[in-house]
Amino acid sequence: TPTMLLRRRMQFKWLQLSGVAAYALGYLGVGLPLALAGWEVGALVVAYLVHAAAVLALAVWKAPHSLAPLFWHPHATGSMRFGVTALATNLVNWAMTGVDRLIVGKLFSVTAAGLYAQMHAFASSPALTLLGTVQQVLYSAGAAVQDDHARLRSALATMLGAAVLFAAPAFLSIALVADTVVLALYGPRWEGAAALLAPLALAMPAIVVTGLVTPLLWNSGQIGRELLVQLPVSLAWAMLCLLLALMAPLPAIGWGLASVLLLRAVLMSQAAMRALQLPLADAVRALRGGAVVAVATALLVFVADLVARRMFGAPAAWLAVDIAIGAIAMPVGVLLASRLFAPGLRFLLAQLAGRLPGRLGTSLAARFTSRPHGGTVQ
């Protein structure tokens, strides 16, 4: 409860700092000495308990609340309805994220199941880490303006553009040079995993889009719409995954997952657009800049990978060249395509650029806040 109160108050900096302090106390201050003293697995147990207790104590100290049990309140019926719908939606979503690995583990060899699980984790971890942080802010910020659909509508357009701009360039690049990524990081014994990594990487921008529009859909008061999308998509994916596992090679499941996640992202975006009355033309304008940057960055990385393969013999060198080209191409593309971004996304980029030191941050922020035909973004 105190942690939720802090999130509602948008005190995320305190949550992060208290989490780090509690982790240091539990694992470094208590767990490590106990491990050195021979407590073995007991050291981890005690460290976890100390960490959890410290997080709770710091949260209660920062956000104290009554400890008296509350069995009913005037809005209890609405809260219960919201909670039941949210629980059902999360259970369906959880089932969808795990059914493919369950079927692969049941119908394929141990080696194939391991390849699929590892590539799935490799592709999804960055996306889920990003969402785990951003979603908390979106839920809390959206709740504060849940009755202002104009601001939520603007936020939806911005999140659509941001999802494509920040996620698509990296994951599309990984998909195009999946062979290099696998050879450089895992070695030649894992070479067959590249056929899995490519479709799984392509699926990740769709996961990011879904994850960013969901809080806005919930805050619009249309939480039930997500369940109406997630349930049939999840059932369809379970049947399709089973069919592919019985009739097609393992990479087909990866392509099936990418297709289903893209469909889910489109349906979720459509539901949010309807709930907040965002026109399709505005959504397309929000997406176009990020799409241009993503395609250009990925193509440059792909060409660089072909050149690197001719110049160097080590996969690690190929990957280093790809990373360097991508790290240069994406920010340059953002600057060149800035006129294509929607106003909300340009404002977000200006806020991020303003955190850079000196004249660089000032000049970049000014570039993003200027309108395509003069003026500034408000």
C-alpha positions as a Markdown table, in Angstrom:
| # | Residue | x | y | z |
|---|---|---|---|---|
| 1 | Thr | 0.0 | 0.0 | 0.0 |
| 2 | Pro | 2.7 | 2.6 | 0.8 |
| 3 | Thr | 4.5 | 1.8 | -2.4 |
| 4 | Met | 1.3 | 2.4 | -4.4 |
| 5 | Leu | 0.7 | 5.7 | -2.6 |
| 6 | Leu | 4.2 | 6.8 | -3.6 |
| 7 | Arg | 3.6 | 5.8 | -7.2 |
| 8 | Arg | 0.3 | 7.7 | -7.1 |
| 9 | Arg | 2.2 | 10.8 | -5.9 |
| 10 | Met | 4.7 | 10.3 | -8.8 |
| 11 | Gln | 7.6 | 9.9 | -6.3 |
| 12 | Phe | 9.5 | 7.5 | -8.5 |
| 13 | Lys | 12.9 | 8.9 | -7.6 |
| 14 | Trp | 12.3 | 8.1 | -4.0 |
| 15 | Leu | 11.2 | 4.6 | -4.9 |
| 16 | Gln | 14.3 | 4.0 | -7.0 |
| 17 | Leu | 16.7 | 5.3 | -4.3 |
| 18 | Ser | 15.0 | 3.4 | -1.5 |
| 19 | Gly | 15.1 | 0.3 | -3.6 |
| 20 | Val | 18.8 | 0.6 | -4.2 |
| 21 | Ala | 19.5 | 1.4 | -0.5 |
| 22 | Ala | 17.4 | -1.6 | 0.6 |
| 23 | Tyr | 19.2 | -3.9 | -1.9 |
| 24 | Ala | 22.6 | -2.7 | -0.7 |
| 25 | Leu | 21.6 | -3.3 | 2.9 |
| 26 | Gly | 20.1 | -6.7 | 2.3 |
| 27 | Tyr | 22.5 | -8.3 | -0.1 |
| 28 | Leu | 25.7 | -6.5 | 0.4 |
| 29 | Gly | 25.4 | -5.6 | 4.1 |
| 30 | Val | 23.8 | -8.9 | 5.3 |
| 31 | Gly | 23.7 | -11.5 | 2.5 |
| 32 | Leu | 27.4 | -11.3 | 1.5 |
| 33 | Pro | 28.8 | -11.6 | 5.0 |
| 34 | Leu | 26.5 | -14.5 | 5.8 |
| 35 | Ala | 27.5 | -16.2 | 2.5 |
| 36 | Leu | 31.2 | -15.8 | 3.5 |
| 37 | Ala | 30.4 | -17.2 | 6.9 |
| 38 | Gly | 29.1 | -20.4 | 5.3 |
| 39 | Trp | 25.3 | -19.9 | 5.4 |
| 40 | Glu | 25.0 | -21.0 | 1.8 |
| 41 | Val | 21.4 | -20.7 | 0.5 |
| 42 | Gly | 20.3 | -19.4 | 3.8 |
| 43 | Ala | 22.3 | -16.2 | 3.1 |
| 44 | Leu | 20.1 | -15.5 | 0.1 |
| 45 | Val | 16.9 | -16.1 | 2.1 |
| 46 | Val | 18.0 | -13.7 | 4.9 |
| 47 | Ala | 19.2 | -11.1 | 2.4 |
| 48 | Tyr | 15.8 | -11.2 | 0.6 |
| 49 | Leu | 13.9 | -10.8 | 3.9 |
| 50 | Val | 16.1 | -7.9 | 5.0 |
| 51 | His | 15.7 | -6.3 | 1.5 |
| 52 | Ala | 11.9 | -6.6 | 1.5 |
| 53 | Ala | 11.6 | -5.4 | 5.1 |
| 54 | Ala | 13.8 | -2.4 | 4.4 |
| 55 | Val | 11.8 | -1.4 | 1.3 |
| 56 | Leu | 8.6 | -1.7 | 3.3 |
| 57 | Ala | 10.0 | 0.4 | 6.2 |
| 58 | Leu | 11.2 | 3.1 | 3.9 |
| 59 | Ala | 7.9 | 3.3 | 2.0 |
| 60 | Val | 5.9 | 3.5 | 5.3 |
| 61 | Trp | 8.2 | 6.2 | 6.6 |
| 62 | Lys | 7.7 | 8.2 | 3.4 |
| 63 | Ala | 4.0 | 7.5 | 2.9 |
| 64 | Pro | 2.4 | 6.7 | 6.3 |
| 65 | His | -1.1 | 5.5 | 6.3 |
| 66 | Ser | -3.7 | 4.0 | 8.7 |
| 67 | Leu | -3.1 | 0.4 | 9.6 |
| 68 | Ala | -6.7 | -0.2 | 10.6 |
| 69 | Pro | -8.5 | -2.8 | 8.4 |
| 70 | Leu | -10.9 | -1.3 | 5.8 |
| 71 | Phe | -13.7 | -3.8 | 4.8 |
| 72 | Trp | -15.9 | -1.4 | 2.8 |
| 73 | His | -16.0 | 2.1 | 1.4 |
| 74 | Pro | -18.4 | 4.1 | -0.8 |
| 75 | His | -16.6 | 3.2 | -4.0 |
| 76 | Ala | -15.9 | -0.4 | -3.1 |
| 77 | Thr | -18.2 | -1.8 | -5.8 |
| 78 | Gly | -16.5 | 0.1 | -8.6 |
| 79 | Ser | -13.1 | -0.8 | -7.2 |
| 80 | Met | -13.9 | -4.5 | -7.1 |
| 81 | Arg | -15.2 | -4.4 | -10.6 |
| 82 | Phe | -12.1 | -2.7 | -11.8 |
| 83 | Gly | -9.9 | -5.1 | -9.8 |
| 84 | Val | -11.6 | -8.3 | -11.1 |
| 85 | Thr | -11.4 | -7.0 | -14.7 |
| 86 | Ala | -7.7 | -6.1 | -14.3 |
| 87 | Leu | -7.0 | -9.5 | -12.7 |
| 88 | Ala | -8.7 | -11.4 | -15.5 |
| 89 | Thr | -6.9 | -9.3 | -18.1 |
| 90 | Asn | -3.5 | -9.9 | -16.5 |
| 91 | Leu | -4.1 | -13.7 | -16.3 |
| 92 | Val | -5.0 | -13.8 | -20.0 |
| 93 | Asn | -2.0 | -11.8 | -20.8 |
| 94 | Trp | 0.2 | -14.0 | -18.7 |
| 95 | Ala | -1.2 | -17.1 | -20.4 |
| 96 | Met | -0.5 | -15.7 | -23.8 |
| 97 | Thr | 3.1 | -14.9 | -23.0 |
| 98 | Gly | 3.8 | -18.5 | -21.8 |
| 99 | Val | 1.8 | -20.8 | -24.0 |
| 100 | Asp | 4.3 | -20.9 | -26.8 |
| 101 | Arg | 7.2 | -22.0 | -24.6 |
| 102 | Leu | 4.9 | -24.6 | -23.0 |
| 103 | Ile | 4.0 | -26.1 | -26.3 |
| 104 | Val | 7.6 | -25.9 | -27.6 |
| 105 | Gly | 8.8 | -27.6 | -24.5 |
| 106 | Lys | 6.2 | -30.3 | -24.8 |
| 107 | Leu | 6.5 | -31.1 | -28.6 |
| 108 | Phe | 10.1 | -30.3 | -29.4 |
| 109 | Ser | 13.4 | -31.6 | -28.2 |
| 110 | Val | 15.2 | -30.2 | -25.1 |
| 111 | Thr | 17.7 | -28.5 | -27.3 |
| 112 | Ala | 15.1 | -26.8 | -29.4 |
| 113 | Ala | 13.1 | -25.7 | -26.3 |
| 114 | Gly | 16.3 | -24.3 | -24.9 |
| 115 | Leu | 17.1 | -22.3 | -28.0 |
| 116 | Tyr | 13.6 | -20.9 | -28.2 |
| 117 | Ala | 13.5 | -20.0 | -24.5 |
| 118 | Gln | 16.9 | -18.3 | -24.7 |
| 119 | Met | 16.2 | -16.3 | -27.8 |
| 120 | His | 12.8 | -15.3 | -26.4 |
| 121 | Ala | 14.4 | -14.1 | -23.2 |
| 122 | Phe | 17.2 | -12.3 | -25.1 |
| 123 | Ala | 14.7 | -10.4 | -27.3 |
| 124 | Ser | 12.1 | -9.6 | -24.7 |
| 125 | Ser | 14.2 | -8.6 | -21.7 |
| 126 | Pro | 15.0 | -5.1 | -22.9 |
| 127 | Ala | 11.5 | -4.4 | -24.0 |
| 128 | Leu | 9.9 | -5.7 | -20.8 |
| 129 | Thr | 12.5 | -3.8 | -18.7 |
| 130 | Leu | 11.6 | -0.6 | -20.5 |
| 131 | Leu | 7.9 | -1.2 | -20.0 |
| 132 | Gly | 8.3 | -2.1 | -16.4 |
| 133 | Thr | 9.6 | 1.4 | -15.8 |
| 134 | Val | 7.6 | 3.5 | -18.2 |
| 135 | Gln | 4.2 | 1.9 | -17.4 |
| 136 | Gln | 4.4 | 2.8 | -13.8 |
| 137 | Val | 4.7 | 6.5 | -14.7 |
| 138 | Leu | 2.0 | 6.3 | -17.3 |
| 139 | Tyr | -0.5 | 4.6 | -15.0 |
| 140 | Ser | 0.1 | 7.3 | -12.3 |
| 141 | Ala | 0.3 | 10.3 | -14.6 |
| 142 | Gly | -2.8 | 9.1 | -16.6 |
| 143 | Ala | -4.8 | 8.6 | -13.4 |
| 144 | Ala | -4.2 | 12.2 | -12.5 |
| 145 | Val | -5.8 | 13.4 | -15.7 |
| 146 | Gln | -8.2 | 10.5 | -16.3 |
| 147 | Asp | -11.2 | 12.9 | -16.9 |
| 148 | Asp | -9.3 | 15.0 | -19.4 |
| 149 | His | -9.6 | 13.0 | -22.6 |
| 150 | Ala | -7.9 | 15.8 | -24.6 |
| 151 | Arg | -4.7 | 15.3 | -22.7 |
| 152 | Leu | -5.0 | 11.5 | -22.8 |
| 153 | Arg | -5.6 | 11.7 | -26.5 |
| 154 | Ser | -2.4 | 13.8 | -27.0 |
| 155 | Ala | -0.5 | 11.4 | -24.7 |
| 156 | Leu | -1.7 | 8.4 | -26.8 |
| 157 | Ala | -0.4 | 10.0 | -30.0 |
| 158 | Thr | 2.9 | 10.7 | -28.3 |
| 159 | Met | 3.3 | 7.2 | -26.9 |
| 160 | Leu | 2.6 | 5.6 | -30.3 |
| 161 | Gly | 5.3 | 7.7 | -31.9 |
| 162 | Ala | 7.7 | 7.1 | -29.0 |
| 163 | Ala | 7.2 | 3.4 | -29.0 |
| 164 | Val | 8.1 | 3.1 | -32.7 |
| 165 | Leu | 11.0 | 5.7 | -32.5 |
| 166 | Phe | 12.7 | 4.2 | -29.4 |
| 167 | Ala | 12.0 | 0.5 | -30.0 |
| 168 | Ala | 11.8 | -0.2 | -33.7 |
| 169 | Pro | 15.3 | 0.9 | -34.8 |
| 170 | Ala | 17.2 | -1.4 | -32.4 |
| 171 | Phe | 14.9 | -4.5 | -32.8 |
| 172 | Leu | 14.6 | -4.2 | -36.6 |
| 173 | Ser | 18.4 | -3.9 | -36.8 |
| 174 | Ile | 18.8 | -7.0 | -34.6 |
| 175 | Ala | 16.3 | -8.9 | -36.9 |
| 176 | Leu | 18.3 | -8.0 | -40.0 |
| 177 | Val | 21.7 | -9.1 | -38.5 |
| 178 | Ala | 20.5 | -11.9 | -36.3 |
| 179 | Asp | 23.2 | -14.2 | -37.6 |
| 180 | Thr | 25.9 | -11.8 | -36.5 |
| 181 | Val | 24.3 | -11.2 | -33.1 |
| 182 | Val | 24.1 | -15.0 | -32.3 |
| 183 | Leu | 27.6 | -15.8 | -33.6 |
| 184 | Ala | 29.2 | -12.9 | -31.7 |
| 185 | Leu | 27.4 | -13.5 | -28.4 |
| 186 | Tyr | 26.7 | -17.2 | -28.3 |
| 187 | Gly | 29.2 | -18.8 | -30.7 |
| 188 | Pro | 28.9 | -21.1 | -33.7 |
| 189 | Arg | 27.1 | -23.9 | -31.8 |
| 190 | Trp | 24.1 | -21.5 | -31.5 |
| 191 | Glu | 24.0 | -20.6 | -35.2 |
| 192 | Gly | 20.6 | -22.1 | -35.7 |
| 193 | Ala | 19.1 | -19.8 | -33.1 |
| 194 | Ala | 19.4 | -16.8 | -35.6 |
| 195 | Ala | 16.3 | -18.1 | -37.4 |
| 196 | Leu | 14.4 | -17.7 | -34.1 |
| 197 | Leu | 15.9 | -14.4 | -33.1 |
| 198 | Ala | 14.9 | -12.6 | -36.3 |
| 199 | Pro | 11.1 | -13.0 | -35.9 |
| 200 | Leu | 11.2 | -12.6 | -32.1 |
| 201 | Ala | 13.1 | -9.3 | -32.4 |
| 202 | Leu | 10.6 | -8.1 | -35.0 |
| 203 | Ala | 7.8 | -8.8 | -32.4 |
| 204 | Met | 9.2 | -6.6 | -29.7 |
| 205 | Pro | 8.1 | -3.2 | -31.0 |
| 206 | Ala | 4.6 | -4.5 | -31.1 |
| 207 | Ile | 5.0 | -5.5 | -27.4 |
| 208 | Val | 6.2 | -2.0 | -26.6 |
| 209 | Val | 3.3 | -0.4 | -28.5 |
| 210 | Thr | 0.8 | -2.5 | -26.6 |
| 211 | Gly | 2.5 | -1.8 | -23.3 |
| 212 | Leu | 2.4 | 1.9 | -23.8 |
| 213 | Val | -1.1 | 2.3 | -25.0 |
| 214 | Thr | -2.6 | 0.0 | -22.3 |
| 215 | Pro | -2.3 | 2.5 | -19.4 |
| 216 | Leu | -4.0 | 5.2 | -21.4 |
| 217 | Leu | -6.8 | 2.8 | -22.3 |
| 218 | Trp | -7.3 | 1.9 | -18.6 |
| 219 | Asn | -7.2 | 5.5 | -17.6 |
| 220 | Ser | -9.9 | 6.4 | -20.2 |
| 221 | Gly | -12.3 | 4.2 | -18.2 |
| 222 | Gln | -12.3 | 1.4 | -20.8 |
| 223 | Ile | -10.4 | -1.3 | -19.0 |
| 224 | Gly | -12.9 | -3.9 | -20.2 |
| 225 | Arg | -11.9 | -3.3 | -23.8 |
| 226 | Glu | -8.4 | -4.7 | -23.3 |
| 227 | Leu | -9.9 | -8.0 | -22.1 |
| 228 | Leu | -12.2 | -8.1 | -25.2 |
| 229 | Val | -9.0 | -7.9 | -27.3 |
| 230 | Gln | -6.7 | -10.0 | -25.2 |
| 231 | Leu | -9.0 | -13.0 | -24.7 |
| 232 | Pro | -9.8 | -13.9 | -28.4 |
| 233 | Val | -6.2 | -13.1 | -29.5 |
| 234 | Ser | -4.8 | -15.4 | -26.8 |
| 235 | Leu | -7.1 | -18.2 | -27.7 |
| 236 | Ala | -6.3 | -17.8 | -31.4 |
| 237 | Trp | -2.5 | -17.8 | -30.6 |
| 238 | Ala | -2.8 | -21.0 | -28.5 |
| 239 | Met | -4.5 | -22.8 | -31.4 |
| 240 | Leu | -2.1 | -21.4 | -34.0 |
| 241 | Cys | 0.9 | -22.2 | -31.9 |
| 242 | Leu | -0.2 | -25.8 | -31.4 |
| 243 | Leu | -0.9 | -26.2 | -35.2 |
| 244 | Leu | 2.5 | -24.8 | -36.1 |
| 245 | Ala | 4.3 | -27.0 | -33.6 |
| 246 | Leu | 2.7 | -30.1 | -35.1 |
| 247 | Met | 3.1 | -29.2 | -38.8 |
| 248 | Ala | 6.0 | -26.7 | -39.2 |
| 249 | Pro | 9.7 | -26.2 | -38.0 |
| 250 | Leu | 10.5 | -24.3 | -34.9 |
| 251 | Pro | 11.1 | -20.9 | -36.6 |
| 252 | Ala | 7.6 | -20.9 | -37.8 |
| 253 | Ile | 6.4 | -20.5 | -34.2 |
| 254 | Gly | 8.6 | -17.4 | -33.9 |
| 255 | Trp | 7.0 | -15.9 | -37.1 |
| 256 | Gly | 3.6 | -16.8 | -35.8 |
| 257 | Leu | 4.2 | -15.1 | -32.5 |
| 258 | Ala | 5.4 | -11.9 | -34.3 |
| 259 | Ser | 2.3 | -11.9 | -36.5 |
| 260 | Val | -0.1 | -12.4 | -33.5 |
| 261 | Leu | 1.7 | -9.7 | -31.4 |
| 262 | Leu | 1.5 | -7.3 | -34.3 |
| 263 | Leu | -2.2 | -8.0 | -34.6 |
| 264 | Arg | -2.7 | -7.5 | -30.9 |
| 265 | Ala | -0.8 | -4.1 | -31.0 |
| 266 | Val | -3.0 | -3.0 | -33.9 |
| 267 | Leu | -6.2 | -4.0 | -32.1 |
| 268 | Met | -5.1 | -2.5 | -28.8 |
| 269 | Ser | -4.1 | 0.8 | -30.5 |
| 270 | Gln | -7.5 | 0.8 | -32.3 |
| 271 | Ala | -9.3 | 0.3 | -29.0 |
| 272 | Ala | -7.4 | 3.1 | -27.3 |
| 273 | Met | -8.0 | 5.4 | -30.4 |
| 274 | Arg | -11.7 | 4.8 | -30.2 |
| 275 | Ala | -11.9 | 5.3 | -26.5 |
| 276 | Leu | -10.0 | 8.6 | -26.7 |
| 277 | Gln | -11.3 | 9.6 | -30.2 |
| 278 | Leu | -7.9 | 9.8 | -31.8 |
| 279 | Pro | -8.3 | 10.1 | -35.6 |
| 280 | Leu | -6.5 | 7.5 | -37.7 |
| 281 | Ala | -4.7 | 10.3 | -39.6 |
| 282 | Asp | -3.3 | 11.7 | -36.4 |
| 283 | Ala | -2.1 | 8.2 | -35.4 |
| 284 | Val | -0.3 | 7.8 | -38.8 |
| 285 | Arg | 1.4 | 11.2 | -38.4 |
| 286 | Ala | 2.5 | 10.1 | -34.9 |
| 287 | Leu | 4.1 | 6.9 | -36.3 |
| 288 | Arg | 5.7 | 8.1 | -39.6 |
| 289 | Gly | 8.8 | 9.8 | -38.1 |
| 290 | Gly | 9.8 | 6.8 | -36.0 |
| 291 | Ala | 9.1 | 4.4 | -38.9 |
| 292 | Val | 11.4 | 6.4 | -41.2 |
| 293 | Val | 14.2 | 6.4 | -38.6 |
| 294 | Ala | 13.8 | 2.7 | -37.9 |
| 295 | Val | 13.9 | 1.6 | -41.5 |
| 296 | Ala | 16.9 | 3.9 | -42.3 |
| 297 | Thr | 18.8 | 2.8 | -39.3 |
| 298 | Ala | 18.2 | -0.9 | -39.9 |
| 299 | Leu | 19.2 | -0.7 | -43.5 |
| 300 | Leu | 22.4 | 1.1 | -42.7 |
| 301 | Val | 23.2 | -1.5 | -40.0 |
| 302 | Phe | 22.5 | -4.3 | -42.5 |
| 303 | Val | 24.8 | -2.8 | -45.2 |
| 304 | Ala | 27.5 | -2.2 | -42.5 |
| 305 | Asp | 27.2 | -5.8 | -41.5 |
| 306 | Leu | 27.8 | -7.0 | -45.1 |
| 307 | Val | 30.9 | -4.7 | -45.4 |
| 308 | Ala | 32.2 | -5.8 | -42.0 |
| 309 | Arg | 32.0 | -9.5 | -43.0 |
| 310 | Arg | 34.2 | -8.7 | -46.0 |
| 311 | Met | 36.7 | -6.8 | -43.9 |
| 312 | Phe | 37.0 | -8.8 | -40.7 |
| 313 | Gly | 36.9 | -12.5 | -39.9 |
| 314 | Ala | 35.6 | -12.4 | -36.3 |
| 315 | Pro | 31.9 | -12.1 | -35.6 |
| 316 | Ala | 32.7 | -9.9 | -32.6 |
| 317 | Ala | 34.1 | -7.3 | -35.0 |
| 318 | Trp | 31.0 | -7.5 | -37.2 |
| 319 | Leu | 28.8 | -6.9 | -34.2 |
| 320 | Ala | 31.0 | -4.0 | -33.0 |
| 321 | Val | 30.7 | -2.3 | -36.4 |
| 322 | Asp | 26.9 | -2.9 | -36.4 |
| 323 | Ile | 26.6 | -1.3 | -33.0 |
| 324 | Ala | 28.7 | 1.6 | -33.9 |
| 325 | Ile | 26.8 | 2.3 | -37.1 |
| 326 | Gly | 23.5 | 2.0 | -35.3 |
| 327 | Ala | 24.6 | 4.3 | -32.5 |
| 328 | Ile | 25.4 | 6.9 | -35.0 |
| 329 | Ala | 22.6 | 6.4 | -37.5 |
| 330 | Met | 19.7 | 6.6 | -35.1 |
| 331 | Pro | 20.4 | 10.0 | -33.4 |
| 332 | Val | 21.4 | 11.4 | -36.8 |
| 333 | Gly | 18.1 | 10.1 | -38.2 |
| 334 | Val | 16.2 | 11.6 | -35.3 |
| 335 | Leu | 17.6 | 15.0 | -36.1 |
| 336 | Leu | 17.1 | 14.7 | -39.9 |
| 337 | Ala | 13.5 | 13.4 | -39.5 |
| 338 | Ser | 12.5 | 15.7 | -36.6 |
| 339 | Arg | 10.1 | 17.6 | -38.9 |
| 340 | Leu | 8.1 | 14.4 | -39.4 |
| 341 | Phe | 7.5 | 13.9 | -35.6 |
| 342 | Ala | 4.1 | 14.8 | -34.0 |
| 343 | Pro | 4.2 | 17.8 | -31.7 |
| 344 | Gly | 3.9 | 15.8 | -28.6 |
| 345 | Leu | 6.9 | 13.6 | -29.5 |
| 346 | Arg | 9.0 | 16.6 | -30.5 |
| 347 | Phe | 8.2 | 18.1 | -27.1 |
| 348 | Leu | 9.3 | 14.9 | -25.4 |
| 349 | Leu | 12.5 | 14.8 | -27.4 |
| 350 | Ala | 13.1 | 18.5 | -26.4 |
| 351 | Gln | 12.7 | 17.6 | -22.7 |
| 352 | Leu | 15.2 | 14.8 | -23.1 |
| 353 | Ala | 17.6 | 16.9 | -25.1 |
| 354 | Gly | 17.4 | 19.7 | -22.5 |
| 355 | Arg | 19.1 | 17.3 | -20.0 |
| 356 | Leu | 22.2 | 17.3 | -22.1 |
| 357 | Pro | 25.0 | 19.6 | -20.8 |
| 358 | Gly | 25.9 | 23.0 | -22.3 |
| 359 | Arg | 25.0 | 24.4 | -25.7 |
| 360 | Leu | 24.4 | 20.9 | -27.2 |
| 361 | Gly | 21.3 | 20.3 | -25.1 |
| 362 | Thr | 20.0 | 23.9 | -25.7 |
| 363 | Ser | 20.5 | 23.7 | -29.4 |
| 364 | Leu | 18.9 | 20.3 | -29.7 |
| 365 | Ala | 16.0 | 21.3 | -27.5 |
| 366 | Ala | 15.4 | 24.4 | -29.7 |
| 367 | Arg | 15.5 | 22.2 | -32.9 |
| 368 | Phe | 12.8 | 19.9 | -31.5 |
| 369 | Thr | 10.5 | 22.6 | -30.2 |
| 370 | Ser | 10.5 | 24.6 | -33.5 |
| 371 | Arg | 7.6 | 23.9 | -35.7 |
| 372 | Pro | 8.1 | 22.6 | -39.3 |
| 373 | His | 6.9 | 26.0 | -40.7 |
| 374 | Gly | 8.0 | 28.3 | -37.9 |
| 375 | Gly | 6.8 | 28.9 | -34.4 |
| 376 | Thr | 7.4 | 26.6 | -31.4 |
| 377 | Val | 5.7 | 23.5 | -29.9 |
| 378 | Gln | 3.8 | 24.3 | -26.8 |
